[in-house]
Amino acid sequence: MLRLTRPRFFLPVHGEYRHRYAHARLAEGHGLPWDRVFLAENGDILEFTEGSGRTVGKVAAGRVFVDGKGVGDVGDTVLRDRQHLAEAGTVIVVVGLDGAGGVTAGPEILSRGFAHAGEVDALLDEARGLVLETLRVCAPEELADRALLAQKIRGVVRRFIQKAVDRRPLILPVLLGTDR
């Protein structure tokens, strides 16, 4: 292609730096002077005239993430959460409570991306017992504070799973029912 097109300037644009460098050397080997070969980085601004080319500046550039219909609106926190979910999975603890903090349903514990169903059943059964015990020993004022209750459940389940299988999935307590 270099022999056929005989470019005045050459700018390899695909691959890692080492690939682009090898491609640039190939162009030089086909007679293109090295001062007409540009190994630009993302964001470099190049200016070409009939007889010359040069790098004239740089603009901010980087990866742009496309997420559904949004372009570039995925923040570092969202990416970090997604990476954590991909590596460790999630465990959801659902508990139905009455106005006094008594358990009306559950706790149901669901997991995704954490372990195979057969391996995790016994572990989650034990975690259910720990959640029930945590709720049983809570003082009435703790039962009235749903945020505190969720935090306590999250901590108990996190410590148990960390100790049992040395993993740190995302723990999501969901408390259903009426507040006092």
DOTI-234861 format. One record per residue: residue in three letters; x, y, z of N, C-alpha, C in turn. Coordinates in Angstrom, 1 decimal. Example, Ala and Ser with C-alpha at 12.3 -4.5 7.8 and 13.67 -1.06 7.14 Angstrom:
REM DOTI-234861
REC/ALA/13.2/-5.7/7.8/12.3/-4.5/7.8/13.2/-3.3/7.8
REC/SER/12.8/-2.2/7.1/13.7/-1.1/7.1/12.9/0.0/7.9
REM end
This chain:
REM DOTI-234861
REC/MET/0.8/-1.2/0.0/0.0/0.0/0.0/0.9/1.2/0.0
REC/LEU/2.0/1.2/0.7/2.9/2.4/0.7/3.4/2.7/-0.7
REC/ARG/3.8/1.6/-1.4/4.3/1.8/-2.7/3.3/2.3/-3.7
REC/LEU/2.0/1.8/-3.5/0.9/2.2/-4.4/0.5/3.6/-4.1
REC/THR/0.4/4.0/-2.9/-0.2/5.3/-2.5/0.9/6.4/-2.5
REC/ARG/2.1/6.1/-2.2/3.2/7.0/-2.1/2.8/8.3/-1.3
REC/PRO/2.5/8.1/0.0/2.0/9.2/0.8/3.1/10.3/1.0
REC/ARG/2.7/11.5/1.2/3.7/12.6/1.5/4.0/12.6/3.0
REC/PHE/3.0/12.2/3.8/3.2/12.1/5.3/2.6/10.7/5.7
REC/PHE/3.0/10.2/6.8/2.5/9.0/7.3/2.2/9.1/8.8
REC/LEU/1.0/8.6/9.2/0.6/8.7/10.6/-0.1/7.4/10.9
REC/PRO/0.7/6.4/11.5/0.0/5.2/11.9/-0.9/5.4/13.1
REC/VAL/-2.1/4.9/13.0/-3.2/5.2/14.0/-3.8/4.0/14.7
REC/HIS/-3.3/2.8/14.4/-4.0/1.7/15.0/-3.0/0.8/15.8
REC/GLY/-3.4/0.4/17.0/-2.5/-0.5/17.7/-1.8/0.1/18.9
REC/GLU/-1.1/-0.7/19.6/-0.2/-0.2/20.7/0.9/0.6/20.1
REC/TYR/1.6/1.4/20.9/2.7/2.2/20.5/3.8/1.3/19.7
REC/ARG/4.1/0.2/20.2/5.1/-0.7/19.5/4.7/-1.1/18.1
REC/HIS/3.3/-1.3/17.9/2.8/-1.6/16.6/2.9/-0.4/15.7
REC/ARG/2.6/0.8/16.2/2.6/2.0/15.4/4.0/2.3/15.0
REC/TYR/5.0/2.1/16.0/6.4/2.4/15.7/6.9/1.5/14.6
REC/ALA/6.6/0.2/14.7/7.0/-0.8/13.6/6.4/-0.4/12.3
REC/HIS/5.2/0.1/12.3/4.5/0.5/11.0/5.2/1.8/10.5
REC/ALA/5.6/2.7/11.4/6.4/3.9/11.0/7.7/3.5/10.4
REC/ARG/8.4/2.6/11.0/9.7/2.1/10.5/9.5/1.5/9.1
REC/LEU/8.4/0.8/8.9/8.1/0.2/7.6/8.0/1.3/6.5
REC/ALA/7.3/2.3/6.9/7.1/3.5/6.0/8.5/4.1/5.6
REC/GLU/9.3/4.2/6.7/10.7/4.8/6.4/11.5/3.8/5.5
REC/GLY/11.3/2.5/5.7/12.0/1.6/4.9/11.6/1.6/3.4
REC/HIS/10.4/2.2/3.2/9.9/2.3/1.8/10.2/3.7/1.2
REC/GLY/11.1/4.4/1.9/11.6/5.7/1.3/10.9/7.0/1.9
REC/LEU/10.0/6.9/2.8/9.5/8.1/3.4/10.4/8.6/4.5
REC/PRO/10.8/9.9/4.3/11.8/10.5/5.3/11.1/10.5/6.7
REC/TRP/12.0/10.2/7.7/11.5/10.1/9.1/10.8/11.4/9.6
REC/ASP/11.2/12.6/9.1/10.6/13.8/9.5/9.2/14.0/8.9
REC/ARG/8.7/13.1/8.1/7.4/13.1/7.5/6.5/12.0/8.1
REC/VAL/7.1/11.3/9.1/6.4/10.2/9.8/6.0/10.7/11.2
REC/PHE/4.7/10.6/11.6/4.3/11.1/12.9/3.7/10.0/13.8
REC/LEU/4.4/9.9/14.9/3.9/8.9/15.9/3.1/9.7/17.0
REC/ALA/1.9/10.1/16.7/1.1/10.9/17.5/0.4/10.1/18.6
REC/GLU/0.1/10.8/19.7/-0.6/10.2/20.8/-2.0/10.8/20.8
REC/ASN/-2.9/10.1/21.5/-4.3/10.6/21.6/-4.3/12.1/22.1
REC/GLY/-4.9/13.0/21.4/-5.0/14.4/21.8/-4.0/15.3/21.1
REC/ASP/-3.0/14.7/20.4/-2.0/15.5/19.7/-2.8/16.2/18.5
REC/ILE/-2.4/17.5/18.3/-3.0/18.3/17.2/-1.9/18.4/16.1
REC/LEU/-2.2/17.9/14.9/-1.2/17.9/13.8/-1.7/18.9/12.8
REC/GLU/-0.7/19.6/12.2/-1.0/20.6/11.1/-0.2/20.2/9.9
REC/PHE/-0.9/20.1/8.8/-0.2/19.8/7.5/-0.4/20.9/6.5
REC/THR/0.6/21.2/5.8/0.5/22.0/4.6/1.0/21.2/3.4
REC/GLU/1.1/21.8/2.3/1.5/21.1/1.1/2.9/20.4/1.2
REC/GLY/3.8/21.1/1.9/5.1/20.6/2.0/5.6/20.3/3.4
REC/SER/4.8/20.5/4.4/5.3/20.2/5.8/4.2/19.7/6.7
REC/GLY/4.6/19.1/7.8/3.7/18.7/8.8/4.4/18.8/10.1
REC/ARG/3.6/19.1/11.2/4.1/19.3/12.5/3.1/19.2/13.5
REC/THR/3.5/18.9/14.8/2.6/18.8/15.9/2.5/20.2/16.5
REC/VAL/1.3/20.7/16.6/1.1/22.1/17.0/0.5/22.3/18.4
REC/GLY/0.1/21.2/19.0/-0.6/21.3/20.3/-1.1/20.0/20.8
REC/LYS/-1.9/20.1/21.9/-2.5/18.9/22.5/-3.8/19.4/23.1
REC/VAL/-4.8/18.5/23.0/-6.1/18.7/23.6/-6.3/17.5/24.6
REC/ALA/-7.2/17.8/25.6/-7.5/16.7/26.6/-8.2/15.6/25.9
REC/ALA/-7.7/14.4/26.1/-8.3/13.2/25.4/-8.2/12.0/26.3
REC/GLY/-9.0/11.1/26.1/-9.0/9.9/26.9/-10.1/9.0/26.5
REC/ARG/-10.3/8.0/27.3/-11.4/7.1/27.0/-12.7/7.7/27.2
REC/VAL/-13.7/7.4/26.3/-15.0/7.9/26.4/-15.9/6.6/26.5
REC/PHE/-16.6/6.5/27.6/-17.5/5.3/27.8/-18.9/5.6/27.3
REC/VAL/-19.4/4.6/26.6/-20.7/4.7/26.0/-21.6/3.7/26.9
REC/ASP/-22.6/4.2/27.5/-23.4/3.4/28.4/-24.9/3.6/28.0
REC/GLY/-25.4/2.7/27.2/-26.8/2.9/26.8/-26.9/4.0/25.8
REC/LYS/-27.7/5.0/26.2/-27.8/6.2/25.3/-26.9/7.3/25.8
REC/GLY/-26.3/7.2/26.9/-25.4/8.2/27.4/-24.0/8.0/26.9
REC/VAL/-23.3/9.1/26.6/-21.9/9.0/26.1/-21.1/9.9/27.0
REC/GLY/-20.1/9.3/27.6/-19.2/10.0/28.5/-19.7/10.4/29.8
REC/ASP/-20.9/9.8/30.2/-21.5/10.2/31.5/-21.3/9.2/32.6
REC/VAL/-20.5/8.2/32.4/-20.2/7.2/33.4/-19.0/7.6/34.2
REC/GLY/-19.2/7.9/35.5/-18.2/8.4/36.3/-17.3/7.3/36.9
REC/ASP/-16.2/7.7/37.5/-15.3/6.7/38.1/-15.9/5.9/39.2
REC/THR/-16.9/6.5/40.0/-17.5/5.7/41.1/-18.4/4.6/40.5
REC/VAL/-19.1/4.9/39.4/-19.9/3.9/38.8/-19.0/2.8/38.2
REC/LEU/-18.0/3.1/37.6/-17.1/2.1/37.0/-16.4/1.3/38.1
REC/ARG/-16.1/1.9/39.2/-15.5/1.1/40.3/-16.5/0.2/40.9
REC/ASP/-17.8/0.6/41.0/-18.8/-0.3/41.5/-19.0/-1.4/40.6
REC/ARG/-19.1/-1.2/39.3/-19.3/-2.2/38.3/-18.1/-3.2/38.3
REC/GLN/-16.9/-2.7/38.5/-15.8/-3.6/38.6/-15.9/-4.5/39.8
REC/HIS/-16.3/-3.9/41.0/-16.4/-4.7/42.2/-17.5/-5.7/42.0
REC/LEU/-18.6/-5.4/41.4/-19.7/-6.3/41.2/-19.2/-7.5/40.3
REC/ALA/-18.4/-7.1/39.3/-18.0/-8.2/38.4/-17.0/-9.1/39.1
REC/GLU/-16.2/-8.6/40.0/-15.2/-9.5/40.7/-15.8/-10.3/41.8
REC/ALA/-16.7/-9.6/42.6/-17.1/-10.2/43.9/-18.6/-10.6/43.9
REC/GLY/-19.4/-10.0/43.0/-20.9/-10.3/43.0/-21.6/-9.5/44.1
REC/THR/-22.9/-9.9/44.3/-23.7/-9.1/45.2/-24.5/-10.1/46.1
REC/VAL/-24.8/-9.7/47.3/-25.7/-10.5/48.2/-26.8/-9.5/48.7
REC/ILE/-28.0/-9.8/48.4/-29.2/-9.0/48.8/-29.9/-9.7/50.0
REC/VAL/-30.1/-8.9/51.1/-30.8/-9.4/52.2/-32.1/-8.7/52.3
REC/VAL/-33.2/-9.4/52.2/-34.5/-8.8/52.3/-35.2/-9.2/53.5
REC/VAL/-35.7/-8.2/54.3/-36.4/-8.6/55.6/-37.6/-7.7/55.7
REC/GLY/-38.7/-8.4/56.0/-40.0/-7.7/56.2/-40.1/-7.4/57.7
REC/LEU/-40.4/-6.1/58.1/-40.5/-5.7/59.5/-41.8/-5.1/59.7
REC/ASP/-42.4/-5.3/60.9/-43.6/-4.5/61.3/-43.1/-3.2/62.0
REC/GLY/-44.1/-2.4/62.4/-43.8/-1.1/62.9/-42.9/-1.1/64.2
REC/ALA/-43.0/-2.2/64.9/-42.2/-2.3/66.2/-40.8/-3.0/65.9
REC/GLY/-40.5/-3.3/64.6/-39.2/-3.9/64.3/-39.2/-5.4/64.3
REC/GLY/-40.4/-6.0/64.5/-40.5/-7.5/64.5/-40.4/-8.0/63.1
REC/VAL/-39.9/-9.2/62.9/-39.7/-9.7/61.6/-41.1/-10.3/61.1
REC/THR/-41.6/-9.9/60.0/-42.8/-10.4/59.4/-42.6/-11.3/58.3
REC/ALA/-41.4/-11.2/57.6/-41.0/-12.0/56.5/-39.5/-12.1/56.4
REC/GLY/-39.0/-13.3/56.0/-37.6/-13.4/55.7/-36.8/-13.7/57.0
REC/PRO/-35.6/-13.4/56.9/-34.9/-12.8/55.8/-34.7/-13.7/54.7
REC/GLU/-34.9/-13.2/53.5/-34.5/-13.9/52.2/-33.2/-13.3/51.8
REC/ILE/-32.3/-14.2/51.4/-31.0/-13.8/51.0/-30.8/-14.3/49.6
REC/LEU/-30.5/-13.3/48.7/-30.3/-13.6/47.2/-28.9/-13.3/46.9
REC/SER/-28.3/-14.0/46.0/-26.9/-13.7/45.6/-26.8/-13.8/44.1
REC/ARG/-26.0/-13.0/43.5/-25.7/-13.0/42.0/-24.2/-12.8/41.9
REC/GLY/-23.6/-13.6/41.0/-22.2/-13.5/40.7/-21.3/-13.7/41.9
REC/PHE/-21.8/-14.4/42.9/-21.1/-14.6/44.2/-20.5/-16.0/44.2
REC/ALA/-21.3/-17.0/44.0/-20.9/-18.4/44.0/-22.0/-19.2/43.3
REC/HIS/-21.7/-20.5/43.0/-22.7/-21.3/42.4/-23.8/-21.7/43.4
REC/ALA/-25.0/-21.8/42.9/-26.2/-22.0/43.8/-26.0/-23.2/44.8
REC/GLY/-25.5/-24.3/44.3/-25.2/-25.5/45.2/-24.2/-25.2/46.3
REC/GLU/-23.2/-24.4/46.0/-22.2/-24.1/47.0/-22.6/-23.1/48.0
REC/VAL/-23.5/-22.2/47.6/-23.8/-21.1/48.5/-25.0/-21.3/49.4
REC/ASP/-25.9/-22.3/49.1/-27.1/-22.5/49.9/-26.8/-22.6/51.4
REC/ALA/-25.9/-23.5/51.8/-25.6/-23.7/53.2/-25.0/-22.4/53.8
REC/LEU/-24.2/-21.7/53.1/-23.6/-20.4/53.6/-24.7/-19.4/53.8
REC/LEU/-25.7/-19.3/52.9/-26.7/-18.3/53.0/-27.7/-18.7/54.1
REC/ASP/-27.9/-19.9/54.3/-28.8/-20.4/55.5/-28.1/-19.9/56.8
REC/GLU/-26.8/-20.1/56.9/-26.2/-19.6/58.1/-26.2/-18.1/58.3
REC/ALA/-26.1/-17.4/57.2/-26.2/-15.9/57.2/-27.6/-15.5/57.6
REC/ARG/-28.7/-16.2/57.2/-30.0/-15.9/57.6/-30.1/-16.0/59.1
REC/GLY/-29.6/-17.0/59.7/-29.6/-17.2/61.1/-28.9/-16.0/61.8
REC/LEU/-27.8/-15.6/61.3/-27.1/-14.4/61.9/-27.9/-13.2/61.8
REC/VAL/-28.6/-13.0/60.7/-29.4/-11.8/60.5/-30.5/-11.8/61.6
REC/LEU/-31.2/-13.0/61.7/-32.3/-13.1/62.7/-31.8/-12.8/64.1
REC/GLU/-30.6/-13.4/64.4/-30.0/-13.2/65.7/-29.7/-11.7/66.0
REC/THR/-29.2/-11.0/64.9/-28.8/-9.6/65.0/-30.1/-8.8/65.3
REC/LEU/-31.2/-9.1/64.6/-32.5/-8.4/64.8/-33.0/-8.7/66.2
REC/ARG/-32.9/-9.9/66.7/-33.4/-10.3/68.0/-32.7/-9.6/69.1
REC/VAL/-31.5/-9.3/69.0/-30.7/-8.6/70.1/-30.7/-7.1/70.0
REC/CYS/-31.3/-6.6/69.0/-31.3/-5.1/68.8/-32.2/-4.4/69.8
REC/ALA/-31.8/-3.3/70.3/-32.6/-2.5/71.3/-33.7/-1.9/70.5
REC/PRO/-34.8/-1.5/71.1/-36.0/-0.9/70.4/-35.6/0.3/69.6
REC/GLU/-34.7/1.1/70.2/-34.3/2.4/69.4/-33.5/2.0/68.1
REC/GLU/-32.8/0.9/68.2/-32.0/0.5/67.0/-33.0/-0.1/65.9
REC/LEU/-34.1/-0.8/66.4/-35.1/-1.3/65.5/-35.9/-0.2/64.8
REC/ALA/-36.0/1.0/65.5/-36.7/2.1/64.9/-35.9/2.9/63.9
REC/ASP/-34.6/2.7/63.9/-33.7/3.4/63.0/-33.4/2.5/61.8
REC/ARG/-34.1/2.6/60.7/-33.9/1.7/59.6/-32.5/1.8/58.9
REC/ALA/-31.9/3.0/58.9/-30.6/3.1/58.3/-29.5/2.4/59.2
REC/LEU/-29.7/2.6/60.5/-28.8/1.9/61.5/-29.0/0.4/61.3
REC/LEU/-30.2/-0.1/61.3/-30.5/-1.5/61.1/-29.9/-2.1/59.9
REC/ALA/-30.0/-1.4/58.8/-29.4/-1.8/57.5/-27.9/-1.9/57.6
REC/GLN/-27.3/-0.9/58.3/-25.9/-0.9/58.5/-25.4/-2.1/59.3
REC/LYS/-26.2/-2.4/60.4/-25.8/-3.6/61.2/-25.9/-4.9/60.4
REC/ILE/-27.0/-5.0/59.7/-27.2/-6.3/58.9/-26.0/-6.4/57.8
REC/ARG/-25.7/-5.3/57.2/-24.6/-5.3/56.2/-23.3/-5.7/56.8
REC/GLY/-23.0/-5.2/58.0/-21.8/-5.5/58.7/-21.7/-7.0/59.1
REC/VAL/-22.8/-7.5/59.7/-22.8/-8.9/60.1/-22.6/-9.8/58.9
REC/VAL/-23.3/-9.6/57.8/-23.2/-10.5/56.7/-21.9/-10.3/56.0
REC/ARG/-21.4/-9.1/55.9/-20.0/-8.9/55.3/-19.0/-9.6/56.1
REC/ARG/-18.9/-9.5/57.4/-17.9/-10.1/58.2/-18.0/-11.7/58.1
REC/PHE/-19.3/-12.2/58.1/-19.5/-13.6/58.0/-18.9/-14.2/56.7
REC/ILE/-19.3/-13.5/55.6/-18.9/-14.0/54.3/-17.4/-13.8/54.1
REC/GLN/-16.8/-12.7/54.6/-15.4/-12.5/54.5/-14.6/-13.7/55.2
REC/LYS/-15.1/-14.0/56.4/-14.5/-15.0/57.2/-14.7/-16.4/56.6
REC/ALA/-15.9/-16.7/56.1/-16.2/-18.0/55.6/-15.6/-18.3/54.2
REC/VAL/-15.6/-17.4/53.3/-15.1/-17.7/52.0/-14.1/-16.7/51.4
REC/ASP/-13.7/-15.7/52.3/-12.6/-14.8/51.9/-13.0/-14.0/50.6
REC/ARG/-14.3/-13.6/50.6/-14.8/-12.7/49.5/-15.5/-11.5/50.0
REC/ARG/-15.6/-10.5/49.2/-16.2/-9.3/49.7/-17.3/-8.8/48.7
REC/PRO/-18.4/-9.5/48.6/-19.4/-9.1/47.6/-20.1/-7.8/48.2
REC/LEU/-20.8/-7.1/47.3/-21.6/-6.0/47.7/-22.8/-6.5/48.5
REC/ILE/-23.0/-6.0/49.7/-24.1/-6.4/50.5/-25.2/-5.3/50.5
REC/LEU/-26.4/-5.7/50.1/-27.5/-4.8/50.0/-28.6/-5.2/50.9
REC/PRO/-28.8/-4.6/52.0/-29.9/-4.9/52.9/-31.2/-4.1/52.4
REC/VAL/-32.3/-4.8/52.3/-33.6/-4.2/51.9/-34.6/-4.5/53.0
REC/LEU/-35.0/-3.4/53.7/-35.9/-3.5/54.8/-37.3/-3.1/54.4
REC/LEU/-38.2/-4.0/54.4/-39.6/-3.7/53.9/-40.5/-3.6/55.1
REC/GLY/-41.5/-2.8/55.0/-42.5/-2.6/56.1/-42.7/-1.2/56.4
REC/THR/-43.5/-1.0/57.5/-43.8/0.4/57.9/-42.9/0.8/58.9
REC/ASP/-42.6/2.1/58.9/-41.8/2.8/60.0/-42.8/3.1/61.1
REC/ARG/-42.2/3.3/62.3/-43.0/3.7/63.4/-43.6/5.1/63.2
REM end
